[in-house]
Amino acid sequence: MSKVIIIVDMQNDFVDGSLGTAEAQAMLPKLVEKLSQVQDTHSADVIFTMDTHPVNYLETAEGRKLPVEHCIKGTPGWEIVPQLQAFKANAKAVVEKPTFGAVDLPKLVADYDEIELVGLCTDICVISNALLLKAFYPEKPICVDASCCAGVTPESHANALAAMKMCQIDVAG
């Protein structure tokens, strides 16, 4: 059985930058440990997504609703956190996405038997990508490791996990 882990938007701006949270910072060592084990055992491939915005982000539809500049392509905040750079170097793919869901993901994971998602933010991009993949692959096991995710707030994290469970996405951790 082949497995892929999708590491959603583990970028500086979401960990300790303009939209960073204590929960994201606290989760990061758990994710590093998980990915180290995966790398040591060769038990899964990894794909990274990167929230990617233009310099005129505040003029976009998203920017008008979330008026905090973040993940502007080429800035330090856009980069994957240093703790995950070695895993990014060995990733099967790195997908830049201008919106919550990465529309290229379904074709990238088509040949995998099992899909797992981790990362940030549970209540925005993790849930968007989990539901996108569930729509494309209703028969594949899709799981979210809650211990390796963080939301905008602890409450919105919990709400997103509950919503994903209702949509038949397995939630572990």
Disulfide bonds with the S-S distance in Angstrom:
none
